[in-house]
Amino acid sequence: MFAQQYGPWALIAGGSEGVGASFARKLAARGLNLVLLARKPGPLEQVAQEVSANSHVQVRTASMDLRAADMLDRVRAITEDIEVGMLIYNAGVVSPAPFLDRSLERNLQALRLTVDGPVILSHHFATKMRERRRGGIIILGSMSSFAGSGNFVVYSAAKSFDVTFGEGLWYELKPYGVNVLSLIIGLTRTPKLMSAGGAELAQKTGQPLLEPDEVAQEGLDNLENGPTWIAGAHNREMAAAYHGMDRKTAVQTLSGNSNI
Ligand SMILES: NC(=O)c1ccc[n+]([C@@H]2O[C@H](COP(=O)([O-])OP(=O)(O)OC[C@H]3O[C@@H](n4cnc5c(N)ncnc54)[C@H](OP(=O)(O)O)[C@@H]3O)[C@@H](O)[C@H]2O)c1
């Protein structure tokens, strides 16, 4: 059933570690073949081998930078002979720093990954999904999308874009049988977060760390409950609190909590 609605292939942009790898395992268990994209070939191959050893699905990997100008050409080349019925845009950068401490180019690179990437791949794959009248798209959002956030100035703005982009797409594609979900997550125990000081952040702010498997499971379980799903009961409570705040308080609280 799931594979008929969302298969036969799923493409995961950022499918080699953490949340992306959890999605890969769970989609393979539901019978979807996988295309996994990320930069480092090692983790990509590791996930591909693990999935192949534990299921009968096919797995393709491509080592690429999603920020590159030829990204869509490379994605087209690796998917031109297959039907992609599910797109998961997971790649993002979780790395706090004051806006002016990063070069302009680095800030713009973050936009290419977090804003251009989901627009480019959604436009490409949703065109066919709409024609087929079935399919699914999950775009990873963040708790920092609720307001501006110090130390995450570009990141929080880009994640706000991701969430509202996914919501609008949900409205347009729902009549065609294509389910879109903006999946908002908070602190999650991924290799990227841990190397950016995630354990200390969780301890300092008293926030629980979600596990990548929980996040992926909630995303798949709520794919048909769009436009938006917030993973984790604690995050849902915090989101409700943010929505009740005036903007100044929300920005100050979000920045103080280092919500990401
Ligand atoms: N972890 C958290 O606490 C947290 C909180 C809120 C929101 N989020 C969001 O949730 C998503 C996943 O979180 P996460 O980043 O912690 O990681 P993750 O799921 O562990 O991994 C990110 C994946 O994206 C790939 N990736 C990153 N930059 C890329 C690039 N330029 N080109 C191609 N692939 C790239 C990574 O592989 P390579 O590095 O090898 O390219 C990896 O496969 C992100 O969108 C993030 O913004 C995370």
The ligand as a Gaussian input file, in Angstrom:
#p B3LYP/6-31G(d) Opt

LIG

0 1
 N       19.902000      17.867000      14.457000
 C       19.122000      18.782000      14.996000
 O       19.150000      18.994000      16.221000
 C       18.153000      19.557000      14.142000
 C       17.279000      20.462000      14.760000
 C       16.362000      21.156000      13.977000
 C       16.334000      20.957000      12.605000
 N       17.214000      20.078000      12.027000
 C       17.157000      19.884000      10.579000
 O       16.986000      18.509000      10.304000
 C       17.714000      18.112000       9.150000
 C       18.680000      16.973000       9.488000
 O       19.484000      17.326000      10.576000
 P       21.076000      17.217000      10.631000
 O       21.707000      18.170000       9.677000
 O       21.421000      17.295000      12.075000
 O       21.418000      15.925000      10.048000
 P       21.530000      14.499000       9.481000
 O       20.227000      13.956000       9.169000
 O       22.402000      13.734000      10.430000
 O       22.434000      14.709000       8.182000
 C       22.397000      15.682000       7.218000
 C       22.601000      15.003000       5.865000
 O       22.699000      15.995000       4.844000
 C       23.907000      15.815000       4.118000
 N       24.356000      17.132000       3.669000
 C       24.646000      18.209000       4.433000
 N       25.079000      19.216000       3.654000
 C       25.053000      18.757000       2.370000
 C       25.396000      19.310000       1.126000
 N       25.871000      20.558000       1.002000
 N       25.237000      18.570000      -0.002000
 C       24.784000      17.286000       0.101000
 N       24.436000      16.714000       1.267000
 C       24.582000      17.433000       2.383000
 C       24.849000      15.123000       5.111000
 O       25.915000      14.399000       4.512000
 P       27.324000      15.093000       4.121000
 O       27.751000      15.937000       5.285000
 O       28.242000      13.949000       3.824000
 O       27.060000      15.907000       2.901000
 C       23.872000      14.182000       5.799000
 O       23.614000      13.066000       4.996000
 C       18.398000      19.384000       8.646000
 O       17.593000      19.976000       7.668000
 C       18.456000      20.274000       9.872000
 O       18.483000      21.647000       9.539000
 C       18.113000      19.386000      12.773000

